[in-house]
Amino acid sequence: MSDDPSSQRSWIERLSQAFSGDPQDKNELLEILRAATSRGVIDGDALPLIEGAMQVVDMQAREIMVPRAQMACIKADLSPTEYMEEIIESAHSRYPVVGESKDEVIGVLLAKDLLSLCFRGQLSRGSIQDILRPAWFIPESKRLNQLLKEFKENRNHMAIVVDEYGGVAGIVTIEDVLEQIVGDIEDEHDFEEESGIKNTAPGQYVVKALTSIEEFNEYFGTELDDAEFDTLGGLVMKEFGRLPRRGDTTRLHDFSVKVLNADNRQIRLVQLTRSA
């Protein structure tokens, strides 16, 4: 960082002009911000947030939503024993509750609202309809900056995305929007290590999906083929034949694989249990 006060003032003046003058070309503005960062005028950690916020302005709900096919829903006519397994496996905090099809969303169930019913022994087939929160519907074209503002104003954390015909296209959460600005939000399974592999219990491992197959083979003494895919996530995706969601399981070599973290674009983290 330069110690010359006049140099710092010069960059600050240019930044002020960029924001206060006529609308500027976005690429030109980013160049100014990056140059200012390299000179220490803007904190290095702040620049990615600014870039993320600028990117969100141009994005729509359809670009980040969890597609209809991957929505974890609860049917309103199911008994507790039928839907509790889905809640435990997927480990989400909110679920759209639907009627005959996913186009008939009648409300949103918060997993925490089930606790009081369970505690009082009142959990029954029809009881969840008494504790549903209203569903909030938005069009696929909703801009993410406006969506984030409305999330804050109405205190909702989930929106149901509908297409031009009124059918349900997917869901989007406030976390999905924030991740576009701040990057991936880690959960309790994530870890910070140079290696993408963490031994969590005898015969059990948590592995980052971006771990190279070469590193995986070296660690476990396996010979997984890396001709078609470079990463473990690619091989796991192939085994599923689709993009899996959190809680889905399959087998790979002599491992049982459980998806711990995934979104509508990629697998992030898996749990491996090696067969005895």
N, C-alpha and C positions, 0 to 999 in steps of 0.2 A: 504494500500500500504506500502511495506517495505521501511524503510529509509536507509537500508544498500546498499551503492552504489555497492559493490561487488556482492550482490545478484541480483541487477538489471542487471549488466553487464553479469552475468551468463545466465540469460534468454534471453537477447538480442543476446548473442553469439549463443545460441541454435537456436533462430529464424533465424539468419543469416545462420547457417549451413543447416537448413531445406530448405531454399530457394536457396542456392548457391551450394549445393552438388548434388549428383545424384538424380534422381526422387524419391520422397518419397511416401509411402503409404498415401492416402488422410486421412484416419481415424487417422493415427498417427500424421499427420500434424495438424489436427483439435484439437487433444488432447493438443498439444503444444500451439496452439493459445489460447485455452480456459484456460489453466493453466496460461499462460502469462496474460490473461485478469483478472483472479482472483487475480493476484499479482499486478495489476495496470500498467503493462508494456504496454498493449494495452487498449485503451479506450473502455469502455463497449458498447458504441453506434457503434463503428467501427466493432466489431466482427460480428454482423448479416450481415453487408455489405460484409465482407470478405467471410462469409459462402455462402451468396447469389451469389456472383461472382463465387465462386468455383462450385456451383450447376449449374449455367448457362452453364458452359463449357460442361456439360454432357447432356444438354437438346436440343431438336430439335423443329423446328417450329410447327410440328404437335401436340406437347404436349400442346401448349398454344394458338393456333389459335382459332378464332371464327369460328365454323363450317359453311359450306356452307348454311345449312338450316336456320341458324340464322343471316346470312349476311343481313344488311340493304342496299339494292341496289336501284338504280334508272334506269328505262328503258328509253333508249334514245329517244323513240318515244312518251313519255308521254307529256302532256301539263303541264305548270307550276301549274295550279290548282290541277292537279293529283299528282304531286310529292312533292309540298310544304308541304302538310299535313304530309307526311312521314318524311321530314326533321325537321319539328317543333316537331313532336311527339318523334322521336328518339334522337334528339338534339346532333347528332354527328357532327364533324367538317369536315369529309371526307366520300365520298360515291363512291363505284365502280359504274360506269355507264355501263350498259349491253345492248346487242342487244336482240336477240330472247330468249336467256337463260343465266343463270349465268356463263356458260362456255365461253360466248362471251363478255369478258370485253374489252371495247373500250377506257377506260380512267378512271380517278379519278376526281370527282368534289369536290372542296373545297367550303364549304357553304359560306365562306366570299366572294368568287368570284361572288356570285349571287347579292351581295349588289349593286355593280356598275350598273348591268343591271336593277335592280329594281329601282334604283335612276333615271336612264335615261329613264325609261319606255320602255326598250328594251327587257324585258323578254318574250320570245316566245317559241313555241314548239321546234324550231331548234337552239335556241340561246345558249343553254348550251354546244353544241358540239364545239362551237368556243372557249370556255374557259376551256376545259378539260385539265388536266395534264396527262402526260404519265403514264400508269400503269406499275408497277414493279413486275415482276413475280419471285417467288423463289420456289424451291422444298420443299416438306414436310420434307425432311431430313436435311435441313439447320440448322447448329448449331447456338444456340442463341448468343454465343460470337462473331461469325463471322457476324451474322445478325446485331448485335448492331453496330459493326464497320462499316458495309456498310451503315446502317442508317445515321451514322455520316458523312460518306464520300460523299454520294450522296444527302444528305439533304432531303431524303424521310421520311415520317412518317407512311406510310402504305405500306404493301407488299401483293400481291395476292399469295396465296399458291396453288400450283398445284400438282396433284398426278402424279404417274409414267406414266399415259396415257395422260397427258396434260390437264385433266379436272380440273376445279377449286374445290379445297377442302375446302377453307376458306380464311380468311384474318388475318393478324397479324399487330399490330401497335407497334411503338417504346415504347408506354406506357405499352403495354403488357409485353415487354421484361424487362423494368426497374422495373416493379412491382415484377418480380422474384428476383431482387436483393435487392430492398429497402422495399418491402412489398407493400400493397395496397396503391395506391395514392388516397387520399380523394378528393371528389368534393364539390361543394357549398352546397350540402344537408347534408354532414356529420357533426357530432357534437361530442364533447367530454363531456360526462356526465356519472355519475355512472349508472344512469338508461338508459335503451335502448329505452326509450319513451320520445319524446319531443312534447309538445303542441305548435303548430305553429300558430294556428288561431282558432276561435270558431268552435268546432266540427271537427277540422283537426289536424292530428298528423303525425310526422315522426318517424318511428320505425325501429330499427335495426332488421334485419332478424334473428339474433342469440338470440333475446330476448326469454327467456323461456316462454312456454305457461302458466306456473304457475304464472310468474310475470305479463304476459298480463292479465290473468283472474283477478288477484288481483287489477290491476290498473283500468280496465274498468268494473269490476263487471260482467264479462261474465263467461260462463262455457264451454269454448272450450275443446274438448276432447284431453287429452295428452297421451292416451294409445298407439297410433301409432307413434306420433312424439313428440319430446321434444321442438322444437323451432317453432316460428311463420313462419319462412321461409319454414319449412317442410310442414306446413298446406297450405301455399300459393301455393307451388309447386304442391301439390295434387289438388288444385282447377283448376290450369291451365292444369294439365295432361302432362306437359312438362316443360323444363327449359325456363322461359320467358325471354324476353329482356327488356331493358329500355323503359318505356312508355307503356308497356302492362298493361291492367286493368282486374280486375275480382271482384267478390264479396265474402266476407267472413263474415258469421253471419249478423249483420246489418251494416257492413262497406263496402264502396267502396274502393278497393285496387288498387293503381297504383305503379308499380315498378319504383323506382328512380335510383337505382344503381344495376347492375348485370353484370356478365361476363359469359364466356362459361362454368363455373363450378358451380356457386352458385349465389343466390340472396343475396344482401348485405343490401339494404335499401328500405323501402316501405313507401308510403304515404297513410294514412287511413283517410277517410272522413265518419263520422258517420251520418247515416240517421236521419233526424229530427223525 
